[in-house]
Amino acid sequence: MKNNIRPFLNTVPIINESCYIDDTAVVIGDVVLDENVSVWPCAVIRADVNHIRIGKNSNVQDHCMLHVSHKSDSKPQGSPLHIGSDVTVGHHVTLHGCTIGNRVLVGINSVVLDDAVIEDDVMIGAYSLVPPRKVLESGFLYMGQPVKKIRPLTEEERAFLPYSAQHYVCLMQNHKKHQKETK
């Protein structure tokens, strides 16, 4: 196991062989990464007190922080982190114990907090704050601190969501190829 992919207690990250994890990113504990997930420089995915699941073709970009909340008597399940498929998590994003649907773009420097639910096909603008337990309805652009529903997504924006994820799958494959060539 690479030094940047670490077990915690008795739990080892489960990473599909097709994934790309940059050498400066850290993945710790009860993490499952599905096919073609990419984790970019200096991102931290830390599942030491609950679990994190990331769906296929999703990307976690540079300097992201993904964490969870622990289980307790008042909250027996705690707040795990679930990210769907074809999700783009932009640079410097913090996701904490929330649920992200499929085909979502979380804009640069945004923060999504415990028990927030982002439904499928959503764009969150840069520097947005999604407060705890907030639900973002499918098919809309949200922006602000705290986020507000701005307008329905255009057809071009809806098409961009899976395109963005696929772009990162291609980019990751190029990085993996380059690493093999330089070894």
N, C-alpha and C positions, 0 to 999 in steps of 0.2 A: 504494500500500500504506500502511495506517495505521502510524503511528509505533510502536505497541505490537505490531505483527506484523512480525517482523524476519527477514531472511535471515541465514544463517550460511555463510560461504564461498560456495559455489555452490548452496546448497540453500535453497529458499523454502518456507515453510509452505503446504500445500494445504488450504484451508478451504472446505467446501461453502457455497454461498451462503445456505443456510437456517440456518447457525450464528449464534450470538450470542456475541460476545466483548466483555466490558465494557472501556471505555476505559482502566481502570487495570490490567487484566490484561496479561500479556506472553506472547507465543507466539514462540519463536525456533527456527529451523533446520528439521530434517528431521521435521516434524510433519504428520500427515494427520488432519483432523477430518471424520468422516462426517456425514450428515444430522442436523440438529437437535441438534448438540452445543452445550452452553452452558458458557461459561467466565466465572466471576463475579469481582467486584472483588478485586484484588490477588493473584489466582492467577498462578503462574509455570509455564509449560510450556516447558522448555528442552531441546532436542534438538540439542546441539552436538557430541557425541561418539558418538552412536548415534541410533536413530530412536524416535519415539513415534507410536502409532496409537490413535485413540479412535473407537469404534463409535457407530452411530446412537443418538440419544435419550439419550446419556449426559451427565452434568453434572459439572463440576469447580467446587466451591463456593469461597467466599471464603477467601483466604489459603492455598490449597493450593500445594504445591511438587511438581512432577513433573520427574524427571530420570532419567538413564541412566548406565551405565558403559561405558567405552570398550573397543574391541577390542584384544586383545594376543596375543602368541605363545602364552601359556598358556590364553587364552580367546578364540579367533578370532572368535566372534560377539559378544563383550562381553555386556552385559545391556541389551537394548532394553526399552521399556515398551509393553505391549499392554493395552488396555482394551476389553472387549467392548461389546455393545449393552445399553441400558437399565440402565446402571450409575450409581449415585449415590455420588459421592465427597464426603463431608461436609466441613464447614469445618475448616481447619487440618490437613488430611491431608497426609502426605508419602508419595509413591509413588516408589520408586527401582528401576528396572531389573527390574520384576516383570511377571507376567501375571495379569490380572484377567478372569475369564470374563464371561458374560452374566447380567443380573439379579442384580447384587451390590450391597450397600450397605456402604460402608466408613465406619464411624462417626467422629464428630468427634474430631480430634486423634490419630487412629491413624497408625501408621507401618508400611509394608510394604516390605521390603528386597529386595535383589538375588536374582533367580532364584526367589523365592517364587511359587507358583502357587495362585491362588484359583479353584477350579472354579465352574461355574454355580450360581446359586441359593444364595448364601451371604450371611449377615449377620455383619459384624464389629462388635462393640460399641465404644463410644467409648473412647478412650485405650488401645487395644490395640496390641501390638507383634507383628508377624509377622516372625520372623527369616529370614535368608537361607535359600533352598532349601526352606523349609517348604511343604507342600502342604495346603491346606484343602479337605476333601472336600465335594462338593455336598450341599446340603440341610440344613445345620447352622448354628447360631449359635455363634460363637467369641468369646471375650473373654479379656482378661488380658495380662500382660507377663511372659513371652511368652504368646501366645494358647493357649487350651485349648479343645477341643470341649466345649461346654456341654450342648447338647441338639439334637434335630431341630427344624427350623422347623415352626411350626404352619401350617395352611392359610391363616390370615389373614396371617401373616408372608410366606408365599410370594406371596400376592396383592399384598401391599404393595410388593414389589420392582419390578414393572413400573409400578405406580401411582405410586410416588415419581418414577421417571424421567419419566412422562407429565405429572406435576404440574409438573416443571421445564420441560418443553417448552412447556406453556401459559404458565407464568410468563415464559419467555424471549420468547414471542410478544407478550405484553403489554408487556414492556420495549421491544421493537423498535417496536411500534406507538406507544408513548409518545414514543420518540425522534423518530420521523418527524413526529408532531404538534407537537413543540416546536421543530423546526428551521425 
